[in-house]
Amino acid sequence: MQTALKAIFWISILLLAYNYVAYPLLIYVLSRVFGRKQVPADPADETLPSVSLLIAAHNEEDVISERIQNALALDYPRDKLEIVIASDGSTDGTNEIVERFAGREVVLLAFAQNRGKSTVLNDAINRLRGEIVMLSDANTMMDRMAARRLARWFQDSKIGAVCGKLELYDSQGSRNADGFYWKYENLIKRCEGYLGGVLGANGAIYAIRRSVYQQIPSDTLIDDFTIPLLARLRTGCGIAYDRDAIAFEETAPDIHAEFRRRARIGAGGFQALARLWPLMHPRFGWTAFTFFSHKVLRWLSPFFLVAILLSNILLARDVQYGALLAAQVVFYGLALIGNHWSFSGRIGRVLRLPTLFTAVNAALAVGFGRWLLHQQTGTWNRTRRLPIPPVHAL
């Protein structure tokens, strides 16, 4: 019994450490040795593909006007850029605001019923004119060169989707530590991009060939992850990452709002795993490696943490394991302190890490429960945010 408990304890620690520490280091080294860092040249205006910027929205009257103005400011040939707002049963002033821009090549697709983002995307895609569909969110602001930088990758016929870089902006000075986590994730994504193993995208800024878009189930929870990988699974197309195609978005106002968002992402992760697991077949090359190492093990992390804690409690009579249990208690105690009290300076930065780590994994555990019990739906559950000042977006 003791041997089995020790094996559970140490194997769980090793898998957790591999995912959070060893994998980022390993993917960095592999990207240096085997990666391709060459960025495509910018094509001339006449050779640029036609692009449809698609923004799905639900009750976004607070931000939609500024979002459209930001889209109109994109540096892309006007005759090759279509801006489409797909309103999913909005009941506020969203539709009326969009209609004011009708004379400026802005199209409103107003769906009467709120059916969820995935259904809206499926319906809207078929009505677009562009060869390339660029997807974004209503509360996102894009750098004026973002469309050109995404479009340049499609000169390569093997590329089916391109993910841009999302930079998070904290206008309130909140305690949310998601910015640090996002920088960590962006570094991993950049290295995966060098190897051709990009995993999905983020909804703020990515593009996909309309010809490789695959209809997604209406209950899909994380469409920005599923859409590119489903195209990869069914067509074999490549997914690129462009760190210079930038979008900006405000962080969630506090760690509790971020927790709710991550719980939804967690439920979506387990849902996606059930649908996209064939990507772990070796024929998908680096994608198989990154999918297992980065995503599958990350989604299983809450179970590793529970296994570590429970096995450690049962082994605590041993002095060595008693000390390790005390270290766990201190770690989770710091996470609770960081969650309930705000500290500035070095102390605050130290406390944010255990708080963020614990919150992320607790949210994944909650997400797993919601997925298992079918409690998470595909309809909108917005985190209220404000658009960032234009100076940061243009």
C-alpha positions in Angstrom: 0.0 0.0 0.0 2.8 2.4 0.9 4.6 1.7 -2.3 1.5 2.3 -4.4 0.8 5.6 -2.5 4.4 6.8 -3.1 4.2 5.9 -6.8 0.9 7.9 -7.1 2.5 10.8 -5.2 5.7 11.1 -7.3 4.2 10.2 -10.7 1.6 12.9 -10.2 4.3 15.4 -9.2 6.4 14.5 -12.2 3.5 14.9 -14.6 2.5 18.2 -13.1 6.1 19.5 -13.2 6.5 18.3 -16.8 3.5 20.2 -17.9 4.1 23.5 -16.1 8.0 23.6 -16.0 9.7 21.0 -18.1 7.5 21.2 -21.2 7.9 25.0 -21.7 11.7 24.5 -21.4 11.6 21.5 -23.7 9.4 23.2 -26.4 11.7 26.2 -26.3 14.8 24.1 -26.9 13.0 22.0 -29.6 11.8 25.2 -31.4 15.4 26.5 -31.4 16.8 23.2 -32.9 14.0 22.2 -35.2 11.8 25.2 -35.6 11.3 27.5 -38.6 11.2 31.2 -37.7 10.9 32.7 -41.1 7.9 35.0 -41.5 6.3 35.4 -44.9 7.0 38.5 -46.9 4.2 41.1 -47.1 2.4 40.7 -50.4 1.5 43.6 -52.6 -2.1 45.0 -52.3 -3.2 43.4 -55.6 -2.2 39.9 -54.4 -3.8 40.1 -50.9 -6.8 37.8 -50.5 -10.2 39.1 -49.8 -10.9 39.1 -46.0 -14.2 39.1 -44.1 -13.8 40.3 -40.5 -16.5 38.4 -38.5 -17.5 39.6 -35.0 -20.1 37.6 -33.2 -21.9 39.8 -30.6 -24.6 39.6 -28.0 -25.8 42.8 -26.2 -22.6 44.7 -26.9 -24.0 48.3 -27.0 -21.3 49.5 -24.7 -18.4 48.6 -27.0 -19.6 47.9 -30.5 -19.3 51.4 -31.9 -15.7 51.7 -30.9 -15.0 48.2 -32.1 -16.4 49.0 -35.5 -14.3 52.2 -35.7 -11.3 50.2 -34.9 -12.1 47.7 -37.6 -12.6 50.5 -40.2 -9.1 51.8 -39.3 -7.4 48.6 -40.3 -4.7 49.0 -42.9 -6.2 46.7 -45.6 -7.5 47.5 -49.1 -11.0 48.7 -48.7 -12.3 46.7 -51.7 -11.0 43.5 -50.1 -12.2 43.9 -46.6 -15.7 43.1 -45.4 -16.8 43.9 -41.9 -19.6 41.7 -40.6 -21.3 41.9 -37.2 -23.3 38.8 -36.4 -25.7 39.7 -33.7 -27.0 36.7 -31.7 -30.4 37.7 -30.4 -29.2 41.1 -29.0 -31.9 42.8 -27.0 -30.1 46.1 -26.3 -29.0 48.8 -28.8 -26.4 46.7 -30.5 -28.2 46.3 -33.8 -29.2 49.9 -34.1 -25.6 51.1 -33.5 -24.3 48.7 -36.2 -26.9 49.9 -38.7 -25.4 53.4 -38.4 -22.3 52.2 -40.1 -24.2 50.5 -43.0 -22.9 53.0 -45.5 -19.3 52.2 -44.6 -19.1 48.6 -45.8 -20.3 47.3 -42.4 -22.8 44.4 -42.7 -25.2 43.5 -39.9 -26.4 39.9 -39.7 -29.2 40.1 -37.1 -30.3 36.8 -35.7 -33.6 37.1 -33.8 -33.0 34.3 -31.4 -30.1 33.9 -29.0 -28.7 30.5 -30.0 -25.1 30.7 -28.9 -21.9 31.8 -30.6 -21.1 28.5 -32.3 -24.4 28.4 -34.2 -24.0 32.0 -35.2 -20.6 31.4 -36.6 -21.8 28.4 -38.6 -24.6 30.4 -40.1 -22.6 33.5 -40.7 -19.6 31.8 -42.4 -21.9 30.8 -45.3 -22.9 34.4 -46.0 -19.4 35.9 -46.1 -17.6 37.0 -49.3 -14.0 36.8 -48.2 -11.6 34.0 -49.1 -10.2 34.4 -45.6 -12.4 34.8 -42.5 -10.8 36.8 -39.7 -12.6 36.3 -36.4 -12.5 38.6 -33.4 -14.5 39.7 -30.3 -16.6 42.7 -29.7 -14.5 43.9 -26.8 -11.2 43.5 -28.6 -9.2 46.2 -30.3 -6.8 45.3 -33.1 -3.6 46.8 -34.2 -4.1 48.5 -37.6 -1.7 46.1 -39.3 -3.2 43.0 -37.9 -5.2 42.0 -41.0 -2.2 42.3 -43.3 0.0 40.3 -41.0 -2.5 37.4 -40.7 -3.3 37.5 -44.5 0.4 37.1 -45.5 0.5 33.5 -44.2 -2.1 32.4 -46.7 0.3 32.7 -49.6 1.3 29.2 -48.5 -1.5 26.9 -49.7 -0.7 24.5 -46.8 -1.7 27.0 -44.2 -5.3 26.8 -43.2 -5.4 29.0 -40.1 -3.3 31.7 -38.4 -3.5 32.8 -34.8 -2.5 36.3 -33.8 -1.2 37.5 -30.4 -3.6 38.8 -27.7 -2.2 41.3 -25.3 -4.1 41.8 -22.1 -4.6 45.3 -20.7 -5.5 46.1 -17.1 -7.1 49.5 -17.0 -8.3 49.2 -13.4 -5.1 48.1 -11.6 -7.0 45.0 -10.5 -5.7 42.1 -8.6 -6.2 39.8 -11.5 -2.9 38.1 -12.3 -4.0 36.7 -15.6 -1.5 39.0 -17.5 1.5 37.0 -16.2 -0.2 33.7 -17.1 -1.0 35.0 -20.6 2.6 36.0 -21.2 3.7 32.5 -20.2 1.1 31.0 -22.5 2.1 33.3 -25.4 5.7 32.2 -25.1 4.7 28.5 -25.3 2.4 29.3 -28.3 5.3 31.1 -30.1 7.6 28.1 -29.7 4.8 25.7 -30.8 4.3 27.9 -33.8 8.0 27.6 -34.8 7.4 23.8 -34.8 4.1 23.8 -36.7 2.3 22.5 -33.6 0.0 25.5 -32.8 -3.0 24.4 -30.7 -6.1 26.3 -31.7 -6.3 30.1 -31.4 -7.8 32.8 -29.3 -11.1 34.3 -30.1 -9.7 37.9 -30.1 -7.6 37.5 -33.3 -7.3 34.6 -35.7 -8.0 33.9 -39.4 -9.0 30.8 -41.3 -9.6 29.9 -45.0 -13.3 29.8 -45.6 -12.7 26.6 -47.7 -11.3 24.6 -44.7 -13.8 25.8 -42.2 -15.7 22.9 -40.7 -19.2 23.3 -39.1 -18.9 22.9 -35.4 -21.5 21.4 -33.0 -23.9 24.0 -31.7 -22.9 23.2 -28.1 -19.2 23.9 -28.6 -17.9 25.8 -25.6 -14.5 27.0 -26.9 -15.0 27.6 -30.6 -11.6 29.4 -31.1 -9.8 26.2 -30.0 -12.1 23.8 -31.8 -12.4 25.6 -35.2 -8.7 25.6 -36.2 -8.0 22.1 -34.8 -11.1 20.6 -36.4 -9.8 22.0 -39.7 -6.4 20.5 -39.0 -7.9 17.1 -38.1 -10.2 16.9 -41.2 -8.1 18.6 -43.9 -4.6 18.3 -42.7 -4.0 22.0 -43.0 -1.3 23.8 -41.1 -1.9 26.4 -38.3 0.5 29.3 -37.9 1.2 31.8 -35.2 2.1 35.4 -35.8 3.3 37.3 -32.8 3.2 40.6 -34.8 -0.6 40.4 -35.5 -1.7 41.9 -32.3 -5.0 42.5 -30.6 -5.7 44.1 -27.2 -8.3 43.2 -24.6 -9.0 44.2 -21.1 -8.5 41.6 -18.4 -11.4 40.4 -16.3 -12.1 42.9 -13.5 -11.1 40.5 -10.7 -10.0 37.0 -10.1 -13.5 35.8 -9.5 -14.7 36.9 -12.9 -11.7 35.2 -14.3 -12.5 32.1 -12.4 -16.0 31.9 -14.0 -14.4 32.3 -17.5 -11.8 29.7 -16.8 -14.4 27.2 -15.5 -16.2 27.6 -18.9 -12.9 27.1 -20.7 -12.2 24.0 -18.6 -15.6 22.5 -19.5 -14.8 23.3 -23.1 -11.4 21.7 -22.8 -12.8 18.3 -21.7 -15.5 18.6 -24.4 -12.8 19.3 -27.0 -10.7 16.4 -25.8 -13.6 14.0 -26.4 -13.9 15.3 -29.9 -10.3 16.0 -31.0 -8.4 13.2 -29.3 -7.4 11.7 -32.8 -5.0 14.6 -33.1 -2.7 12.7 -30.7 -2.0 10.2 -33.5 1.7 10.4 -34.5 0.7 11.2 -38.1 -0.1 14.7 -36.9 3.6 15.2 -36.0 4.3 18.1 -33.6 0.6 18.7 -33.1 0.3 15.3 -31.5 3.2 16.1 -29.1 2.0 19.6 -28.2 -1.7 18.5 -27.8 -0.8 15.8 -25.3 2.0 17.8 -23.5 0.3 21.2 -23.3 -3.4 20.6 -23.3 -4.2 17.1 -22.2 -1.9 17.1 -19.2 -3.0 20.7 -18.3 -6.6 19.7 -18.2 -5.7 16.7 -16.0 -3.7 18.8 -13.6 -6.5 19.2 -11.0 -6.6 15.4 -10.7 -2.8 15.3 -10.2 -3.1 17.9 -7.4 -5.8 15.9 -5.7 -3.8 12.7 -6.0 -0.7 14.5 -4.6 -2.6 15.9 -1.6 -4.5 12.7 -0.7 -1.6 10.4 -1.1 0.6 12.8 0.9 -2.0 12.8 3.8 -1.9 9.0 3.9 1.9 9.1 3.9 2.3 11.9 6.5 3.5 9.6 9.3 6.8 9.4 7.4 8.8 12.5 8.5 9.8 13.3 4.9 6.2 13.2 3.6 5.0 15.1 6.7 7.3 17.9 5.7 6.0 17.8 2.1 2.5 17.9 3.4 3.3 21.0 5.5 4.8 22.6 2.4 1.5 22.0 0.6 -0.5 23.5 3.4 1.7 26.6 3.3 1.3 26.9 -0.5 -2.5 26.6 -0.4 -2.6 29.0 2.6 -0.7 31.6 0.6 -3.2 31.1 -2.2 -6.1 31.8 0.1 -4.3 34.9 1.5 -3.7 36.2 -2.0 -7.3 35.5 -2.9 -8.8 37.5 0.0 -6.3 40.3 0.6 -4.5 42.6 -1.8 -0.8 43.3 -1.3 1.5 45.5 -3.4 5.1 45.3 -4.3 7.2 42.1 -4.1 4.9 40.5 -1.6 1.9 41.0 -3.9 3.8 39.4 -6.8 4.8 36.4 -4.8 1.2 35.8 -3.5 -0.3 36.1 -7.0 1.5 33.0 -8.3 0.0 30.4 -5.8 -3.3 32.2 -6.0 -3.4 32.1 -9.8 -2.1 28.5 -10.0 -4.7 27.3 -7.5 -7.5 29.3 -9.1 -6.7 28.0 -12.6 -6.8 24.4 -11.5 -9.8 24.8 -9.3 -11.6 26.3 -12.3 -10.6 23.3 -14.4 -12.0 21.0 -11.8 -15.3 22.9 -11.8 -15.3 22.9 -15.6 -14.8 19.1 -15.6 -17.8 18.7 -13.3 -20.0 21.0 -15.5 -18.9 19.0 -18.6 -19.6 15.7 -17.0 -23.0 16.8 -15.7 -23.8 18.7 -18.9 -24.3 21.9 -16.9 -22.4 24.2 -19.3 -24.3 25.4 -22.4 -23.1 27.0 -25.6 -25.1 30.2 -25.1 -23.4 33.5 -24.0 -22.1 34.1 -20.5 -20.4 37.5 -20.9 -17.7 38.9 -18.6 -18.4 42.6 -18.6 -15.3 44.6 -19.7 -14.6 48.0 -21.2 -12.7 48.6 -24.4 -9.1 49.7 -24.0 -8.1 53.3 -24.9 -7.6 53.6 -28.6 -4.0 54.7 -28.2 -3.1 51.1 -27.3 -4.9 49.7 -30.3 -3.7 51.7 -33.2 
